[in-house]
Amino acid sequence: MAVTELVLWLDRLRMADLAKVGGKNASLGEMIGNLAKLGVSVPGGFATTAEAFREYLERSGLAHKIRTRLASLDVEDVNALTAAGKEIRGWIVDTKLPAELEEAIRDAYTKLCKDAGGDNIPVAVRSSATAEDLPDASFAGQQETFLNVTGIEDVLHKVKEVFASLYNDRAIAYRVHQGFRHEEVFLSAGVQLMVRSDIGASGVLFTLDTESGFRDVVFVTASYGLGEMVVQGAVNPDEFYVFKPTLRAGKQAVLRRNLGAKQQRMVYSDKPGERVKIETTPDELRHRFCIDDSEVESLARQALTIEEHYQRPMDIEWAKDGATGKLYIVQARPETVKSRTHTTQLERFQLKEKGKVLAQGRSIGQKIGAGTARLIRSLDKMSGFKQGDVLVADMTDPDWEPIMKRAAAIVTNRGGRTCHAAIIARELGVPAVVGTGDALEKIPDGREVTVSCAEGDTGFIFDGKLAFERTTADLGDMPPAPLKIMMNVANPERAFDFGMLPNQGIGLARLEMIIASHIGVHPKALLQYDQQDAETKRKIDERIAGYKGPVDFYIDRLAEGIATIAASVYPKTVIVRMSDFKSNEYANLLGGGKYEPHEENPMLGFRGASRYVDASFAESFGLECKAVKKVREAMGLDNVWVMIPFIRTLDEGKKVIDVLKTNGLKQGESIDGNAALKVIMMCEVPSNALLADEFLDVFDGFSIGSNDLTQLTLGLDRDSSIVASLFDERNPAVKKLLSMAIQTARAKGKYVGICGQGPSDHADFAEWLMDQGIESMSLNPDTVVDTWLRLAKKKAG
């Protein structure tokens, strides 16, 4: 065999060479050769060929020994699998490389060091299997990677260890389960220049949302140090969502941020014989994001270039060189789970009851699973794990895969959404909750538990087996919409998931959920941060970690929530209702007690528009306006309309328009080519319907709030169980007011929709509204498909 066929330089490789050097190395070569000129930075290096590996096994006699050893192996027998893998790996590590292969690696490493301007330059030695990174099979993490390898002797030894890792327990089992013959999968060792992310940061990114499959975002995870900590799931990383359309348009494109704990980091070791070490991340670093927005967007742009080149969603590893500040792509492979999901098949899970929460963390997927909790603290305890058990562990790596496929659900103490446990859970289609921090301490071994990922970003482990419902629907044959069917979406964490439903926009995005769940602090307590007591300040400081300051935190978190919801259906309309907390609800926010009046009936008190025009709340409302302005202008999400709740009088309505203008939200104004701002109002006070003509001279349209309109028309407190039986949106008096509002809006050519609960609850009410000529109906997401089909059928006759 010629020396040139034993080692190939990455910059000469392309995807067509997959059979020669495996998927990982072929992809690196493809990017270096084709995408460097487009701004994608990939460290250089070389790869041993699959043919060199095959020759090594055949000429040494290892091939025959391995085939014989694996011929009768039952991979379901965990102990037998462990014994076989260990024996085969030992054979390979103990067998010398052929002289010509060793010489070729020595020569290539010498040239790599010379070209990099030094001696014994640190490299990464990575595995690349010939069946790896195919669009229909994920071999991610099956073989080994070694970081900070220096000197030729260490490089040669690590190449053999990489070869041996083709026979890791998980790799043997995975090939059997995926139908690959062992003797048809070969290994290439990639030797790549190290990026100094040990003093920088690193992570994983996907060119879609890993949970919903939503294609218009890049999902970036990041932590300090070398990337193995994120890949293995040993840390809870920072997370960022970047919106592709606005990134391409040059706008601020980071939709959402989540500050991770980043508990540990892997760095170079200065101890002789030790390449890397794991240390605790300093507190001052943990409490801030490890990369800034400009770096997140730079990574996302490189990711877009890669995705466009490969024409499919991608799973990409990246690293930031702490010495130079430069961002590199160190791996790219096709995403193999969500991109293969049938988007026309709708599957929804919903808990029918709630129980005691034992632990919580980051949810993976949207499913629910239940079973007996099995706490597995080490691999030697795997044999006791049974089909349908719930796996509870500190973290997982590919060695755990033989039992992961038996699990009804997976729970880990550590890890983020791109960790090993998350990737495998998605591939297996089981719910997982990662990064709980304390699951091993809080969940008793042998306890029946329910693991729910159906509530949003946060996944919960409940005590006991709880009842839940699974519904499916085929969306491939939806009839034309009978009218504009929109959705009510309050929780940004579910927005991408809901955005996959058939819809014509979002008719109600309430700010209260964002303020309560993602901010949790009264706006005045943030505006007057310096006046708070020490304990309140401490609690505020915990929440605002990673943000510039208390006020920036409020504006930015609010903008993130609005932007996430707006992006989920972009460019379709999203109607954002400004805050409509009652005084008792505002008082429940951190620091809110001293700023809110006590009211006997808050439902009819200081709420909605009355707050916006009151001097005591003016500065707080200004923060909401700044958030909306940021979303529409700086972030380019001009599909956002503003909606004002609970306007009692015409004079109040006119004052609100002036207050919006004072805060930079001028009705009808278009900035930098953005769509003109529409300002509509909730029609929920009887005066709104009775004076519909006059109110619609001030506002661009109505969105009917049937809950409050029913309450105020019938004189009912909808929070009172005593008179609850009288509450019905279909009451003739309510319908008369609704009809007045709808007919007036249609006559004036103004928008009119409904976002109240009524049409979601009552099929006949939805049909009546359609007959009245209402323009849009905004429904709870779980009723969208059924209502759409029913109304389409009625309209068709």
C-alpha positions in Angstrom: 0.0 0.0 0.0 1.3 3.4 -0.9 2.1 5.8 2.0 -0.2 8.5 0.5 -3.2 6.2 1.0 -2.6 5.8 4.7 -2.9 9.4 5.7 -4.9 12.2 4.0 -4.9 15.9 4.8 -8.3 17.3 5.8 -8.3 20.2 3.3 -8.1 17.7 0.5 -11.1 15.7 1.7 -14.7 16.1 0.7 -18.0 14.3 1.6 -17.3 12.0 -1.4 -14.5 10.6 0.7 -16.8 9.3 3.4 -15.8 5.7 2.7 -12.1 6.6 3.0 -12.1 8.6 6.2 -15.6 8.3 7.8 -18.3 10.9 8.2 -16.7 13.2 10.7 -13.4 13.7 8.9 -15.1 13.9 5.5 -17.4 16.6 6.8 -14.4 18.5 8.3 -12.7 18.4 4.9 -15.9 19.5 3.1 -16.1 22.6 5.3 -12.4 23.5 5.1 -12.5 23.1 1.3 -15.8 24.7 0.5 -16.9 26.9 3.3 -13.7 28.6 4.6 -14.1 31.4 2.0 -17.7 31.9 3.3 -16.6 32.6 6.8 -16.7 29.1 8.4 -13.5 28.5 10.5 -12.4 24.9 10.9 -9.0 23.9 12.5 -6.8 21.9 10.1 -5.2 18.5 10.4 -5.0 15.0 8.8 -6.8 11.7 9.0 -5.8 8.1 8.8 -7.8 6.2 6.2 -10.3 3.4 6.7 -8.2 1.2 4.4 -5.3 1.7 6.8 -7.5 0.5 9.7 -8.8 -2.5 7.7 -5.2 -3.5 6.7 -4.1 -3.1 10.4 -6.8 -5.5 11.6 -6.4 -8.1 8.8 -2.5 -8.2 8.7 -2.3 -8.5 12.5 -4.9 -11.3 12.7 -7.2 -9.1 14.8 -10.0 -9.1 12.2 -10.5 -12.9 12.5 -10.2 -12.9 16.3 -12.8 -10.0 16.6 -15.3 -11.6 14.2 -15.1 -14.9 16.1 -15.5 -13.2 19.5 -18.6 -11.2 18.3 -20.3 -14.0 16.3 -22.3 -15.4 19.1 -22.5 -12.4 21.4 -26.0 -11.5 22.8 -25.8 -7.7 23.2 -28.8 -7.7 25.4 -26.7 -9.5 28.0 -25.0 -6.5 29.6 -22.3 -8.5 31.4 -21.4 -10.5 28.3 -21.3 -7.3 26.2 -19.0 -5.6 28.8 -16.6 -8.6 28.8 -16.4 -8.9 25.0 -15.8 -5.2 24.5 -13.1 -5.0 27.1 -11.3 -8.0 25.7 -11.3 -6.7 22.1 -10.2 -3.2 23.1 -7.3 -4.8 25.0 -6.2 -6.7 21.9 -6.1 -3.6 19.8 -4.2 -1.4 22.3 -1.6 -4.2 22.7 -1.1 -4.7 19.0 1.6 -2.5 17.3 0.6 -0.4 14.3 2.1 -1.4 10.9 5.5 0.3 10.4 4.3 2.2 7.2 1.2 3.6 9.0 3.3 4.7 12.0 5.8 6.4 9.7 3.0 8.2 7.8 1.5 9.5 11.0 4.9 10.6 12.3 5.5 12.5 9.0 2.1 14.1 9.0 2.3 15.3 12.7 5.8 16.7 12.0 4.4 18.8 9.1 1.3 19.9 11.1 3.6 21.2 13.9 5.9 22.9 11.4 3.0 24.6 9.6 1.6 25.7 12.9 4.9 27.3 13.9 6.0 25.1 16.8 7.0 21.7 18.1 4.8 19.1 19.8 1.7 21.2 19.0 -1.4 20.1 21.0 -3.9 18.2 18.9 -7.3 16.5 19.2 -7.4 12.8 18.2 -10.9 12.0 17.1 -12.7 9.0 15.8 -14.6 9.0 12.5 -16.5 5.8 11.5 -17.4 5.0 7.9 -21.1 4.5 8.9 -21.1 7.6 11.1 -23.1 10.8 10.7 -25.4 9.5 8.1 -28.7 11.3 7.9 -30.6 8.2 9.0 -28.2 6.9 11.8 -26.7 8.8 14.6 -23.3 7.3 15.7 -22.6 10.5 17.7 -20.5 9.8 20.8 -20.0 6.1 19.9 -16.3 6.3 19.7 -13.6 8.2 21.6 -12.1 11.7 21.3 -8.8 12.7 23.1 -8.0 16.3 23.7 -4.7 18.1 24.3 -2.5 15.3 22.9 1.1 16.4 22.6 4.1 14.7 21.1 4.2 12.0 18.4 4.4 9.1 20.9 1.2 10.1 22.6 -0.5 10.8 19.2 0.4 7.2 18.1 -0.9 5.7 21.3 -4.2 7.7 21.1 -4.7 6.7 17.5 -4.7 3.0 18.7 -7.1 3.9 21.5 -9.4 5.6 18.9 -9.2 2.4 16.8 -10.0 0.3 19.9 -13.1 2.5 20.7 -14.9 1.1 17.6 -15.5 -1.8 20.0 -16.8 0.2 23.0 -19.8 -1.6 24.5 -22.2 1.0 23.3 -20.8 1.0 19.8 -21.1 -2.8 19.5 -24.7 -2.7 20.7 -25.6 0.3 18.5 -24.4 -1.4 15.3 -26.4 -4.5 16.1 -29.6 -2.5 16.8 -29.1 -0.4 13.7 -28.4 -3.4 11.4 -24.8 -2.7 10.6 -22.4 -5.6 10.3 -19.3 -5.1 12.5 -16.9 -6.0 9.8 -18.4 -3.4 7.4 -17.7 -0.4 9.7 -14.2 0.9 9.7 -12.5 3.7 11.6 -10.5 6.8 10.7 -8.5 8.7 13.3 -8.6 12.5 12.7 -5.7 14.5 14.1 -6.8 18.1 14.4 -5.2 21.3 15.8 -6.5 22.1 19.2 -8.5 25.3 19.8 -7.6 26.9 23.1 -11.2 26.6 24.4 -9.7 25.5 27.8 -9.3 29.2 28.4 -12.3 30.1 26.4 -15.7 28.5 25.8 -17.2 25.7 23.7 -20.5 24.0 23.1 -22.9 22.4 20.7 -25.5 24.0 18.4 -28.3 22.8 16.3 -29.9 24.5 13.2 -33.4 23.7 14.5 -35.1 23.6 17.9 -34.2 20.2 19.4 -37.5 19.8 21.2 -40.2 20.9 18.7 -38.3 20.5 15.4 -39.0 24.2 14.6 -36.7 25.0 11.7 -36.4 28.8 11.9 -34.0 29.0 14.9 -30.4 28.1 15.7 -30.1 26.6 19.2 -26.7 27.3 20.8 -25.4 25.9 24.0 -22.2 27.2 25.6 -20.0 26.5 28.7 -16.5 27.3 29.8 -13.5 25.1 28.9 -13.2 22.2 26.5 -16.3 20.9 24.8 -16.5 17.5 26.3 -18.3 18.8 29.4 -21.2 20.0 27.3 -21.3 16.9 25.0 -21.1 14.5 28.0 -23.8 16.4 29.9 -21.5 17.1 32.9 -22.7 20.7 33.0 -25.9 22.7 32.6 -24.8 25.1 29.8 -26.0 28.6 28.8 -28.6 28.4 26.1 -29.5 30.8 23.3 -32.1 30.8 20.5 -31.3 32.7 17.3 -34.0 33.6 14.8 -32.8 32.8 11.2 -34.9 35.3 9.2 -33.9 38.3 11.3 -30.3 37.1 11.5 -30.2 37.1 7.7 -31.8 40.6 7.7 -29.0 42.0 10.0 -31.2 42.6 13.0 -30.6 41.7 16.6 -31.5 38.0 16.3 -31.0 36.4 19.7 -34.6 35.6 20.8 -34.0 34.1 24.1 -31.2 33.3 26.7 -31.1 30.9 29.6 -28.2 31.2 32.1 -26.8 27.8 32.8 -25.0 26.7 36.0 -21.8 25.8 34.2 -20.7 23.9 37.3 -17.4 22.5 35.9 -14.9 23.1 33.2 -12.4 20.9 31.5 -9.0 22.6 31.1 -5.4 21.6 30.2 -3.5 19.9 33.0 0.1 20.9 33.9 0.6 17.5 35.7 3.0 15.2 33.8 1.1 12.4 32.0 -2.3 14.1 32.5 -3.7 15.8 29.4 -6.7 17.5 30.8 -8.4 18.0 34.2 -11.8 18.9 35.5 -12.2 21.8 37.9 -15.0 23.8 39.5 -15.9 26.9 37.5 -15.2 30.1 39.5 -18.4 31.7 40.9 -17.8 35.0 39.1 -17.9 33.2 35.8 -20.9 31.0 36.5 -23.1 34.0 37.1 -22.6 35.5 33.6 -23.1 34.2 30.1 -19.9 32.7 28.8 -20.3 34.2 25.3 -22.0 37.5 24.3 -24.8 38.1 21.8 -22.4 39.1 19.0 -20.5 35.8 19.4 -23.8 33.8 19.5 -24.9 35.5 16.2 -21.4 34.9 14.7 -21.8 31.2 15.5 -25.3 31.1 14.1 -24.1 32.7 10.9 -21.5 30.0 10.5 -24.2 27.4 11.2 -26.5 28.9 8.6 -23.7 28.6 6.0 -23.1 25.0 6.9 -26.8 24.2 6.9 -27.3 25.8 3.5 -24.3 23.9 2.1 -25.5 20.5 3.3 -29.2 21.3 2.7 -30.4 19.7 5.9 -30.5 20.5 9.7 -27.1 20.1 11.3 -25.7 19.2 14.7 -22.5 21.2 15.2 -19.7 21.4 17.8 -17.9 24.7 18.2 -15.1 26.2 20.3 -13.9 29.7 21.2 -10.1 30.2 21.4 -9.6 32.1 24.6 -6.2 33.4 23.4 -7.4 34.9 20.2 -11.1 35.2 20.7 -11.8 33.4 17.4 -14.7 31.1 17.0 -14.2 27.7 15.3 -16.4 24.9 14.1 -14.8 21.6 15.2 -17.5 19.1 14.0 -20.6 19.1 11.9 -23.0 16.2 11.3 -26.6 15.9 10.1 -29.3 16.2 12.8 -30.9 12.8 12.9 -34.0 12.9 15.1 -36.3 16.0 14.6 -35.4 16.4 11.0 -36.8 12.9 10.3 -40.0 13.5 12.3 -43.2 13.4 10.2 -44.4 17.0 10.6 -48.0 16.1 9.6 -48.4 13.8 12.5 -49.5 15.7 15.6 -48.9 14.1 19.0 -49.8 15.7 22.3 -49.5 14.6 25.9 -51.5 16.2 28.7 -51.5 15.4 32.5 -55.0 14.7 33.8 -54.0 15.2 37.4 -51.1 16.7 39.4 -49.0 15.3 42.2 -46.2 16.2 44.5 -43.1 17.4 42.6 -40.0 15.4 43.6 -37.6 17.1 41.2 -37.5 19.3 38.1 -35.0 20.3 35.4 -34.8 20.9 31.6 -37.5 19.0 29.6 -36.5 17.0 26.5 -39.3 16.5 24.1 -43.0 17.0 25.0 -44.0 13.5 26.2 -45.0 12.0 29.5 -43.7 8.7 30.9 -44.3 6.7 34.1 -42.7 3.8 35.8 -40.6 2.6 38.8 -37.6 4.9 39.5 -34.3 3.1 39.4 -31.4 5.1 40.8 -28.3 3.9 38.9 -25.1 5.4 40.2 -22.6 3.3 38.3 -22.5 1.1 35.2 -22.0 -2.1 37.3 -25.5 -1.7 38.6 -27.1 -1.7 35.2 -28.2 -5.4 35.3 -31.0 -4.6 37.7 -32.7 -2.2 35.3 -35.9 -3.6 33.8 -38.0 -2.7 30.8 -40.3 0.3 31.6 -38.3 1.5 34.6 -37.5 5.2 34.9 -33.7 5.7 34.8 -32.4 8.2 37.3 -28.6 9.0 37.1 -26.1 11.7 37.7 -25.4 11.8 33.9 -25.1 9.3 31.1 -22.6 8.6 28.4 -22.7 6.2 25.5 -21.8 3.3 27.8 -25.3 3.6 29.3 -27.2 3.1 26.0 -27.9 -0.6 26.5 -30.2 0.3 29.4 -31.5 3.7 28.1 -33.5 2.0 25.4 -35.4 0.1 28.0 -36.4 3.2 30.0 -39.9 4.7 30.1 -38.2 8.0 30.9 -34.7 9.3 31.8 -33.8 11.8 34.6 -30.3 13.1 35.2 -28.7 15.4 37.8 -26.5 17.1 35.2 -26.6 18.1 31.6 -28.3 20.5 29.1 -30.4 20.0 26.0 -27.5 18.9 23.9 -26.0 16.4 26.3 -25.7 12.7 25.6 -28.9 11.8 27.7 -30.9 14.4 25.7 -29.7 13.2 22.3 -30.4 9.6 23.0 -33.8 10.3 24.7 -34.9 12.1 21.5 -33.6 9.3 19.3 -35.5 6.7 21.4 -38.6 8.9 21.7 -38.7 8.8 25.5 -39.2 11.8 27.8 -36.2 13.0 29.7 -35.5 15.7 32.3 -31.9 16.7 32.5 -29.9 19.0 34.8 -32.2 18.5 37.8 -29.3 19.0 40.2 -30.8 16.8 42.9 -32.8 13.9 41.4 -30.6 11.3 43.0 -31.2 12.8 46.4 -34.9 13.6 46.0 -36.3 10.6 44.1 -36.5 7.4 46.2 -35.3 4.2 44.5 -38.2 1.9 43.7 -40.8 4.7 43.9 -43.5 4.9 41.2 -43.1 8.3 39.4 -44.4 10.2 36.4 -42.0 12.2 34.3 -43.7 15.1 32.4 -42.1 17.1 29.6 -45.5 18.5 28.5 -45.4 21.7 30.5 -42.8 23.7 28.6 -39.0 24.2 29.2 -39.3 22.8 32.7 -39.7 19.1 33.1 -41.2 17.7 36.3 -40.9 14.4 38.1 -44.1 13.7 40.1 -44.6 11.3 42.9 -46.8 8.4 41.9 -48.2 7.2 38.6 -50.5 10.0 37.4 -53.2 9.8 34.7 -52.3 11.4 31.4 -53.7 11.6 27.9 -52.0 11.1 24.6 -53.8 12.4 21.5 -52.7 12.1 17.8 -54.0 13.8 14.6 -52.9 13.8 11.0 -52.5 17.4 9.8 -51.6 16.4 6.2 -55.1 16.8 4.9 -56.4 20.0 6.7 -59.2 21.7 4.7 -59.0 25.5 4.0 -59.6 27.5 7.1 -63.2 28.7 7.4 -62.0 32.0 8.9 -58.8 33.2 10.4 -57.9 30.6 13.1 -55.3 32.0 15.5 -54.0 30.8 18.9 -53.8 32.0 22.5 -50.2 31.6 23.6 -49.0 32.8 27.0 -45.9 30.7 27.5 -42.9 31.4 25.3 -41.5 28.0 26.3 -44.2 26.2 24.3 -44.3 28.7 21.4 -42.2 26.8 18.9 -44.2 23.6 19.6 -47.5 25.4 19.1 -46.1 27.2 16.0 -46.0 23.8 14.3 -49.8 23.6 14.5 -51.9 24.8 11.6 -52.6 28.5 12.4 -53.0 32.0 11.0 -51.1 33.8 13.8 -51.5 34.4 17.5 -54.5 36.4 18.5 -53.5 36.7 22.2 -50.0 36.8 23.7 -50.4 37.8 27.3 -47.5 39.5 29.1 -48.6 38.3 32.5 -47.1 34.8 32.0 -43.8 36.2 30.9 -43.7 38.7 33.8 -44.7 36.0 36.4 -42.6 33.1 35.2 -39.6 34.7 33.5 -39.2 37.9 35.6 -41.0 37.4 38.8 -40.2 40.8 40.2 -42.5 43.9 40.4 -41.3 46.5 37.9 -41.2 49.2 40.6 -38.9 47.0 42.7 -36.5 47.0 39.8 -36.8 50.7 39.0 -36.2 51.4 42.7 -33.6 48.7 43.3 -31.5 50.8 45.5 -34.4 51.3 47.9 -35.0 47.6 48.5 -34.0 45.8 51.7 -31.0 43.5 51.7 -33.0 40.2 51.3 -35.1 41.6 48.4 -31.9 42.8 46.7 -30.3 39.4 47.2 -33.3 37.7 45.5 -33.3 40.2 42.7 -29.6 39.7 42.2 -30.1 36.0 41.7 -32.7 36.6 39.0 -30.9 39.3 37.1 -27.6 37.4 36.8 -26.2 37.7 33.3 -28.0 40.9 32.5 -26.7 44.5 32.7 -28.9 45.6 35.6 -32.3 45.4 37.1 -34.1 47.6 34.6 -32.3 46.0 31.6 -33.3 42.7 33.0 -37.0 43.6 33.0 -37.0 45.0 29.4 -34.8 42.3 28.0 -36.6 39.3 29.5 -39.9 40.8 28.5 -38.6 41.3 24.9 -37.2 37.8 24.8 -40.6 36.3 25.7 -42.5 38.5 23.2 -39.9 37.8 20.5 -40.0 34.1 21.0 -43.8 34.0 20.6 -43.6 36.4 17.6 -40.9 34.3 15.9 -42.9 31.1 16.3 -45.4 32.1 13.6 -43.5 34.9 11.8 -44.5 36.7 9.6 -48.1 36.0 10.6 -49.7 38.5 13.0 -49.0 38.2 16.8 -51.3 40.4 19.0 -49.5 41.2 22.2 -51.7 42.3 25.1 -50.0 44.7 27.5 -50.0 43.6 31.1 -53.4 43.0 32.8 -52.4 42.0 36.3 -54.8 43.0 39.0 -53.4 44.7 42.1 -53.4 41.5 44.2 -51.5 39.7 41.4 -48.9 42.4 41.1 -48.5 42.3 44.9 -47.5 38.7 44.7 -44.4 39.5 42.6 -41.1 39.9 44.4 -41.1 43.4 46.1 -44.6 44.1 45.0 -46.3 44.2 48.4 -45.4 47.8 49.1 -46.3 49.2 45.8 -49.9 47.9 45.4 -53.2 49.1 46.9 -55.5 46.8 48.8 -58.7 46.4 46.9 -61.9 44.6 47.9 -62.5 43.6 44.3 -59.3 43.8 42.2 -61.1 42.4 39.2 -63.0 45.7 38.9 -60.2 47.9 40.2 -56.7 49.2 39.2 -56.0 47.2 36.1 -55.4 47.5 32.3 -55.6 50.9 30.7 -56.3 52.6 34.0 -52.8 51.7 35.1 -51.1 52.9 31.9 -52.5 56.4 32.2 -51.9 56.7 36.0 -48.8 58.6 37.1 -48.0 56.0 39.7 -47.5 53.2 37.1 -46.3 55.3 34.1 -42.6 54.4 34.5 -43.4 50.7 34.8 -45.6 50.8 31.7 -42.8 52.5 29.9 -40.6 49.4 30.4 -43.3 47.3 28.6 -43.3 49.8 25.8 -39.5 49.7 25.5 -39.6 45.9 25.3 -42.2 46.0 22.5 -40.3 48.7 20.7 -37.1 46.6 20.9 -38.9 43.5 19.5 -40.4 45.4 16.6 -37.5 47.7 15.6 -34.2 46.4 16.9 -35.1 42.7 16.4 -37.2 43.3 13.3 -40.3 41.3 14.4 -42.8 43.8 13.0 -45.6 41.2 12.9 -46.3 42.3 16.5 -49.4 44.4 17.2 -50.2 46.0 20.5 -53.4 45.4 22.3 -54.8 47.4 25.3 -56.9 45.6 27.9 -59.8 46.9 30.0 -60.5 50.3 28.6 -63.5 51.8 30.4 -64.0 55.1 28.6 -63.3 56.8 25.4 -61.2 59.4 27.1 -59.1 56.7 28.8 -58.6 55.1 25.3 -57.3 58.3 23.8 -54.9 58.9 26.7 -53.4 55.4 26.2 -52.7 56.2 22.5 -50.8 59.3 23.7 -48.9 57.4 26.4 -47.8 54.8 23.8 -46.6 57.6 21.5 -44.7 59.2 24.3 -42.9 55.8 24.8 -42.0 55.4 21.2 -44.9 53.3 20.0 -46.8 55.6 17.6 -49.9 54.1 16.1 -49.6 53.7 12.3 -45.9 54.5 12.3 -43.4 52.5 10.2 -39.7 52.6 11.1 -36.9 51.3 8.8 -39.2 49.6 6.5 -41.1 47.7 9.3 -44.8 47.2 9.0 -46.9 50.0 10.5 -47.8 49.6 14.1 -51.4 48.5 14.7 -52.9 49.3 18.1 -56.1 47.4 18.9 -58.2 47.1 22.1 -59.9 44.4 24.1 -63.7 44.6 23.7 -64.5 43.3 27.2 -66.4 46.1 29.0 -70.1 46.6 27.9 -69.3 50.3 27.1 -66.8 49.1 24.4 -69.6 47.3 22.5 -72.2 50.0 23.1 -69.8 52.7 21.9 -68.1 50.5 19.3 -68.3 53.1 16.6 -66.6 55.7 18.7 -63.9 53.4 20.1 -63.1 52.2 16.6 -62.3 55.7 15.6 -59.5 55.6 18.1 -58.2 52.0 17.7 -57.4 49.8 14.7 -59.7 47.0 15.8 -61.3 44.9 18.5 -60.3 41.6 20.1 -63.3 40.4 22.1 -62.6 39.2 25.6 -65.7 37.1 26.3 -64.8 36.2 29.9 -64.8 39.8 31.2 -67.6 40.8 28.9 -69.8 38.0 30.3 -68.8 38.9 33.8 -69.7 42.6 33.5 -72.8 42.1 31.4 -74.3 39.6 33.9 -72.8 41.2 37.0 -71.0 38.0 38.0 -67.6 37.7 39.8 -66.0 34.9 37.7 -63.7 34.1 40.6 -66.7 33.2 42.8 -67.7 29.5 42.8 -71.0 30.4 44.3 -72.4 32.0 41.2 -70.2 30.1 38.7 -73.2 28.2 37.3 -74.7 31.4 35.9 -71.5 32.2 33.9 -72.2 31.5 30.2 -70.8 33.4 27.2 -73.9 32.2 25.2 -76.3 34.3 27.3 -78.5 36.3 25.0 -77.5 39.6 26.5 -73.8 38.8 25.9 -74.5 37.7 22.4 -76.3 40.9 21.7 -73.3 43.0 22.7 -71.0 40.7 20.7 -73.1 41.1 17.6 -73.1 44.9 18.0 -69.3 44.9 18.2 -68.7 42.5 15.3 -71.2 44.3 12.9 -69.8 47.8 13.7 -66.2 46.7 13.2 -67.1 45.0 9.8 -69.0 48.1 8.7 -66.0 50.4 9.5 -63.5 48.0 7.9 -61.6 47.4 11.2 -60.2 44.2 12.6 -62.5 42.1 14.8 -61.6 38.9 16.5 -62.2 37.0 19.7 -59.6 35.7 22.1 -61.8 34.8 25.0 -62.3 31.2 26.3 -65.8 30.8 24.9 -65.1 29.4 21.4 -62.5 27.0 22.8 -65.1 25.6 25.3 -68.3 25.7 23.3 -68.6 24.4 19.7 -72.0 26.0 19.1 -70.7 29.4 20.3 -67.8 29.1 17.8 -70.3 28.4 15.0 -72.5 31.3 16.0 -69.5 33.7 16.0 -68.6 32.5 12.5 -72.1 33.1 11.3 -71.9 36.6 12.7 -69.0 37.3 10.4 -66.2 37.5 13.0 -62.8 37.9 11.2 -60.7 35.7 13.5 -61.0 33.3 16.3 -58.1 32.8 18.7 -58.2 29.5 20.4 -56.4 27.5 23.0 -53.8 25.4 21.1 -55.3 22.1 22.1 -58.6 23.0 20.5 -57.2 24.5 17.2 -57.4 21.4 15.1 -60.8 20.2 16.2 -62.4 23.6 15.9 -60.8 24.2 12.5 -62.2 20.9 11.2 -65.6 21.4 12.7 -66.1 24.9 11.4 -64.7 24.0 8.0 -67.3 21.2 7.8 -70.1 23.5 8.8 -69.1 26.2 6.3 -68.9 23.6 3.5 -72.5 22.7 4.4 
